Amino acid sequence: MSTAKKKTPLFDWHQEHGGNMVEFGDYIMPLWYASGTKKEHLSVITDAGLFDTSHMAAVLVDGPGAYELIQFCFTRDLDACIGKDNKPIKPGRCVYGAFLSEQGHAIDDGIVYQVNDTDYIIVVNAGMGGVIAAHLNSNLGGRQAEITDLTDQLGKIDIQGPAAVKTMQAVLKNPEQVFKKLLYFSFKGHFDDRAPTAEQVQLLDGTPFLLSRSGYTGEVGFEIFTQRKHAVNVWETIVAAGQPFGLVACGLASRDSLRTGAVLPLSHQDIGNWTYANHPWPFALPFDVSGSRFTKSFLGAEVLQAAGPDERTLTYVGHDLRKVDAHGARVIDADGTDIGTVLTCATDMAIGRHEGKIYSLASADKPEGVKIKGLCCGFIKVNKGLAPGDVVTLQDQKRKLKVSIETNVRPARTARKPLRTFLK
């Protein structure tokens, strides 16, 4: 059996521009560039960063039974998932959730895009396109839907940070129309030039792509989906347009530290082969207004409803930038009892503590002279209840770190701000 790793369509560009290439899943990806992870991380907070995410997988679900199939296999209620009023999903909107097994374990998380009433795009993690396609097929039953795995057929590029909006404004044909009513977790255009919506979003040279107002950093930005043959052109066009705005290319390391500071999970690390309950992402489940029952029946729902408090996933923030090795690190409570494991430990370089409060470089209320040096943060899985402010110790083979349980990490995140805010 071949052990050769896959390459994204941007592999040559990464090598030519100093990318430190590593194996990630089935792919060879840039971990960082010469500027370093800290610079890349901070650029997304202050300016903009560009990420090659072509390793992500996409699955098409098309047909009159597509809605019902996804509604059964996906944790979000498509009838009540959009906005504060929980309106039904509609064409041009997308929603985050998870796909569970019958045992209530997370197979993978992902985003469902509704193109029209019978046509959906599901974006999942690297190497999971075939798995999720098979999962959907196994639960198809009598529903009429065609499921197509697009793994390695697309290019995907994420531009994130406050300068992302001006950068895209410079490369888009008709940017005013593209940005109009482009709300958080909405999208326009299509990567298939035969699609009726393909003309909605194009580069100045006419290259079509799907532009999604979403990302994995907590900061304002976009996810871009294009045909694989167009990926290099789209990337290089954005790189050139972003230079006056401080845009830098970013690797996997800063992607990981940014998502952790934004309290976003890494599939198969922070969620995985255990019950998908008692975690920091309750919005991914279809709770009713009481917060105790679900608004729909879905695969794994009965297991989740019956789940007790024996295990829970919590968010923590440290008091300096030091980290522990999450592989095998333990969580020790104030009584010295081993209560669980460390799932993720990263350093968000854009935050710091001052008199017990966490501030970001972007915090408008940060005290004058406060020093932002970075704080470790992440997720733990423990077997006892802990409240915000409780202190635990993370311990690996080399060090012990005291950290505090928190509900949030990096304040002043920009992901939900109106796009006009960044065009002034």
N, C-alpha and C positions, 0 to 999 in steps of 0.2 A: 504494500500500500504506500502511495506517495505521501511524503510529509512536507511537500512544497507548500509554502505559504502564498496566499493570494496577495495581489497588489491592486490598489485602487488606481483609477485612471490618472491620479495626480502623483503617483509614486516617483516618476522621473523628476518632476518639479521639486518635490521635497528633497531629493538627493542633491540636486543642483544648487539648492539654496540652504544647504547646511543642516537639514533635518537629521536629528539623532534617531535613527530608525530602530524599532524594536518589534518583536513579535507580540501581537495582541489578538487573541482568539485565533482566527484563521488567516490573519492579515499581517503585513508588514506596514507599520504606521509610524509617523513621527511622534516621539515622546516630547521633544522640545527642539527649539532652534538655538542659534548662537546667542540670541538675546537673553535666553534663560527663562525658566518657568516663572520666576517672580515678575519679570518684566511683562511676560505674556498675560499673567493673571491680572496685574494692575492695569494693563492697557484696556482690558475689557471693562473695568470699572470707570476709567477716566476717558478713554477714547474708543477703540474698537479692536476686536480680534477676529481672525478668520480661521475656521476649523475645517479640515477635510473629514467629513463624516460619511464618506461613501461606503464604509464598511457596514453601515446600517442596512437593514433589509426591509423590503416593501412587499406587501401581498395585496393583490386586487381581489375584491369580492364583488361580483356583478350578477344581477338577476333579481327577479321578483321576490325571492326568498332571502336576499342578502340581509335586509334589515332585521328580520326575525332571527336569522342565524347569529348575527353579531350580538343582538340583544340577549341571546341565551348564553353565549360564550364569553362575553365581555362584562366586566364588573360595573361599568357605568350604565345608568338607565338612559337610553337614547331618547326616551320620551320626556325626560326631565333632567337636563344636564347643562344647559346653556344659561350663563348669567346668574345674577342674584335671584331672579324669579324662577330659575330652573325650567326654562322653556325647552321644547324638543329641539334636537339637533336639526339643522337644515343645510341645504347646499351652501358651501363656502365656510362652514364651521367645522372645527375639529375638537376632540376631547380626549383627555388622558385617562387611562385605566389599566386594568390587568386582565390576563387570561389565566384562569385557574383550572386545576384538575378537579376530578370528583372529590378528592380528599381536601379540597380547599387550599392547596398549595399553589404558589405562583409559578406558572410555567414561564411567563415573561410579562413585562409591562410594555405598553405601547400607546400610540396615538391613532385614533380612528378619524379619518377624513371623509365627510360626505360630499361626493362630487354631484350626485343627484339622487333621486329617491331610490334608485336601484343600483347605484355604482359607488363603491367605497374603496378607499386606499387605507391600508393598515400598515403603519411603520413600526417595526420592532427592532430588537437589538441584533448585533452582528451574529451571524450563524443561526438565527432563529427563524428565518423566512420559511424554510422547509418544515421546521417543527410546527410553527403556527398554522401553516397551510394544511399540514396533515391533521392537526388538531381540529381545525374547522371542518375538514372533510369527514372526519370520524364522527362529528356531531351533526352532519348535514341532514340525516334522516330523510324525510320526504320533501324537504325544502328545495326549491329550484334556485340554484346559485352556482356560478362558475368561479372557482378559486384558482388564482394564478400567482405563483411565486416569482417575483421579479429580482431575486437575489443576483447581484453583480450585473444587472442590466441598466442601472441608473448611476448618475453621479449625484452626490449630496454634499452641500457646502453650507456651513452655518456662519453667519456674520452676527456678532454679538457686541453690544456696548453702545453708549450714547451716540457715537459718531457713525454707527451703522446706518442710521436713517439718512443722513446727508450723503454718505457714500453711495447708497442705493439710489438716492435721488439723482445722482450724477450719472448713473449707468442705465437707468430705466427709460424706455420710451413711455411717454405720458405718465410721469410719476405722480402727478396730482390725482389722476383717476385711480391709479394703483393704490395709493395711500388712503383714498377716501373710504371711510367706514371700514378700514382694515383694523378690526378690533383684536385684542389679545385672544389668541386661539381661533383666528379666522385665517382664510387663505384665498388666493386668487390665482388664475392661470392653470396651466397643465404642462407636464413634461412631454406629453404626446402631441405632436403638432397636428394630429388629425382630430383632436378633441375639440368640441365646440367652444370651450373656454380658453383654448391655447393662445388666442390673440389678446387676452386680458393683460398678460405680463410678458414683456419681451425686453431684451437688451436693445440698445440703440441700433445694433446691426441686425435685429430681427430674430435673434435666438430666443425661442420660447422656453419658459420654465414655470414651475409651480413655486409660488412665494408664500410661505407660511409665517404668520406673526407668532412665533414660538421659539423655543430654544432650551438649552440645558444649563444655563448659567445664572438665572435669576435676573438678568439684565435685559434691557430692550434689545430686540434684534429679530433676525429672520432665519428660517431654514429654507434652503433652496434645493429643489429637485429638478434635475435636467437629464436628458438623454446622455448616456455615458460618453458619446462622441463629442459632446459639447462641454464637458466638465472643465477641461484645461482652459478653453476660451473664456468661460464664465469666471473661473478663478482668477486668471491673469487680468481680465478686465476690471474686476473688483479690486484686486491688489493695486493696480495703477491708480484707480479713482480714489482709493482710500489713503494714499500716501500723504496728501496735504492735511488729512484729519488724524494722523497718528496711528493708522491701522497697522497691525503686525500679524504675521502668521503665527498660529498657536498649535501646540501639540496636545497629546493625551494628558500630560501631567497637569497642565493648567485647566484643562477641561474637567479633570477630576476634582481639583481643589475648588474650582468655581461652583460646580454642582453641589459639593458638600456644604459650602457656605450658604448656598441657596436652599438647603434642606431638601435635596432631591436624591432619591435612592439610585443605587447602581444595581441593576437586575443581576441575580445570581450571587450577590454579595450582601446587599441590605434587605432584599426580598428573595425568596427562593423556595426550597423544598421544605417548607414548614407552613403552618396555618397563617393565612394572609389576614391577620387580625391584630388589634392592639398595637398599632404602629402610628408614626407621625403623618400618615397620608390618608386619613379617613375620607377626604374628598374624593378618593378613587373608588369609594364604595357608595351604593345608592341608598344612603340612610334617609329615612323620612324626617319630618320636622322634630320628632321626639329624639332622634339620634340613637334609637334602640332597635328599630325594625327597618327592613329594606322595602323599597317601593316596587320591587319586581322580584321574580324568581329567576335565578341564573345558576349556571353550573358551579357547584361548590358552596352555594349560599347557605344551605342547611348546616354545613359544618361550621361556617363562620358564625352563624347565629348561636350555635351551641358552644362556641369557644369560651373557655373560662379565662381568668386572669393569670394563669400559671406562667405564661411567657409573654413578654412585651418588648417592643423595640422603642428605644428612647433616643433623643438627641442630646448631645453634650457639647460644651465649649470649655477649653482649657484656659489657663492664665498666662501662657506664653506660647511661643511657636513650636516648642518641642513636640515630637510625636512618639508614639510607640508603634511597633510592628503589629499590624492588625492580625497577621497570621499567627494564631495561637495566643494572643494577648488576652488576659483575663480581667474581669471587673471585680473589685473588692469593695464591699460596703464599709460604713463607718465602724462596724463591729469586727471587721477583719474577716468577714465571711465571703467566700467566693460565690458570686451570684450570677455570673454569666460571662459572655464573650464580647470582644470588640469586633464589630463588623467593618467599620471604616474609621480610619484616622488620617486626616489630611490637615494641611495648614492653609487657612484663608489669609493671605498676606495683606488683605485690604481692611482688616479689622484690628481693634485693640480695646483694652479695658481702661477706663478712667473712673476711679472711685466706685468700682463695682459694676459700672454700666458699660455695655458694648457699643462702640461707635465704629462707623465705616468712614473711609476716605470721603465718601459721598454724603455723609451725614451733615445736614445743614446746621444742626444744633451741637456739633462737636465743640468742646471747649477750646479756646485759643491755646495753642502750644501743645495740645495733646499729641502724643507720639503713637503713630500707627505702625507697629512692628510685626503684626500677624499673631493669630491664635490658632492652636490646634482645635479641631472640631470633628464631629462625625456621629456615628450611631453605635449603640450597644444593644445586645439582646440579653435581657435579664429575667430572673424568676421571682422578682418581688417588685412591689409598687414603689416608685420614687417620685417625688414632687419637684417642680422647678425650684432651683436653688440648692437642692440636696447635693452633697459632695461625695463622690466615689473616687477610687483609685484605679487607674489603668496600669496594668503590670505586664511587661514582657520580660524576656531574658536579660535585658540590659538596664531597664529603668522603670521607675514608678512615677506616674503623673497624677496629680489631683485635678479633677475636672468637675464642673458643675452641670447638673441637668438643666437644660433650657428648652423652651418651645420654639425659639428662633435663633438664628446665628447672625447673618450679615444684615444689618438694618439698611434702610434707604435704597432697597433694590428698585430697579427702574422698569422691570418687565411689563408692568401693567400701565405705565404712564401713556397718555395720548401721544401719538406720533408728532403732532404739531409742537409739542414741548421741545423737541430736538431739532426743529427746523428754524428756530429764531436766530 
